[in-house]
Amino acid sequence: MTRRLLLGAFLFHPGGSHVSGWRHPSAEPHRHVDIEYYARFAQTAERGVFDTIFLADGLYFWDRFPSGVDHYGQTRLEPLTLLSALAARTSRIGLAATVSTTYNEPYHVARAIASLDHISRGRAAWNLVTSRYDEEARNFGGDDHLDHSLRYERGAEFVDVVHKLWDSWADDAILADRESGLFADAGGLAVPDHRGDHFAVRGPLNVSRPPQGYPVLFQAGGSDAGQELAAATADAVFARSLPLADAQRFYGGLKARVVAHGRQPDEVAILPQLRPVVAETDADARALAAEILASTPDALIVEDVAHSIGQSLPADPDSPIVHAPDTDIANESKSPNRRLARLLSGERLTARDLYAESFWESVSVGTPTAIADDLQERFESGAADGFVVQALTQPLGFESFVDLVVPELQRRGLTRTAYEETTLRERLGLARPARRVTEAVTA
């Protein structure tokens, strides 16, 4: 099978992936609870023959800082509910929802995603996250988030339980035979009866086996624990955007972990984030990116940087930062922190400096040809299997990518021009997993 560059369409904030993308004149933040807004996004992605849409999520409202309420567009619909509606508005594209293993139970998740897979006829995917913030803990009976290593242990067991639940029923166990009066074949039912360190789940699941066997599993996380979980369990990994050489090292390192877990390298697709700002000319693209950056309020700049480095900062974003060396934000994330690294270098930096640097490092700005050149180089040089496209502002940014960059990728033979496979697993080149049942758990 010809290797194709995979594409996911990312949506998190109602106005785009940049925190102030909603302020752009073309954005439609007032439609953040309008199903037609999301249907347009999904149908645009399907028009571009994207492999999946990818709905990010968090189980909190970000009010740690005043700017989170005042300036940060972060209200959003629950993703599994939304994707169920979008399943009826689309026909071929994958439907990926972010679901936390820290603040959910395996039975709920297995049932919901199996249901979505049936509703969509084999297009469901689960983006596994372990969550990051204390704000989430406080919505689920705790004051502090679980320790980083503990939540990844819980995440690994969570996946195991969900797989066992999806294997409750044999594919042919539901008979619905009017003549015999048999609805189900008891010989095709297995009771997982899982007893582990974090979960006790008897089962069986009250939904028949999903069309994909196991709906596609995405995982995001750059720490060692996150990469190990992904290498052992994931079908695709949502990765950070990195300079080419760093991206190649990450790609090679994660593929090596996949092999160490007894899997083939191509069983896990690595999909870095892509934040494109595209226009017919380079000057127009850079002007649009600069306009979006300039729309960020000072208070949001200061508090975004303060959060990322774990210390309070003066209200003036142009005041030099005096680094507090004893800060500890490791339990939120153990992924590399470039802003802290820059401060530790001893340079005289301001919050505005760090915010602008992060912005320009994270975006791909240019003409359709230039962006396609970069994607092709990364795809062909061992840095990516595809990309998750995060437009800075919606719907303009995403539609510009579909209208301008996708045709160039298709012309080069890098991406599909039409859907051929039926399920998302098939589109990713993944076999449908065989049902795993042992005698000890058979009813």
Secondary structure, 3 states (H helix, E strand, C coil): CCCCCEEEEEECCCCCCCCCHHHCCCCCHHHCCCHHHHHHHHHHHHHCCCCEEEECCCCCCCCCCHHHHHCCCCCCCCHHHHHHHHHCCCCCCEEEEEEECCCCCHHHHHHHHHHHHHHHCCCEEEEEECCCCHHHHCCCCCCCCCCHHHHHHHHHHHHHHHHHHHCCECCCCEEEECCCCEEECHHHEECCCEECCCCEECCCCCCCCCCCCCCEEEEECCCHHHHHHHHHHCCEEEECCCCHHHHHHHHHHHHHHHHHCCCCHHHCEEEEEEEEEECCCHHHHHHHHHHHHHCCCHHHHHHHHHHHHCCCCCCCCCCECCCCCCCCCCCCCCCCCHHHHHHHCCCCCEHHHHHHHHHHHHEEEECHHHHHHHHHHHHHCCCCCEEEECCCCCCHHHHHHHHHHHHHHHHCCCCCCCCCCCCHHHHCCCCCCCCCCCHHHEC
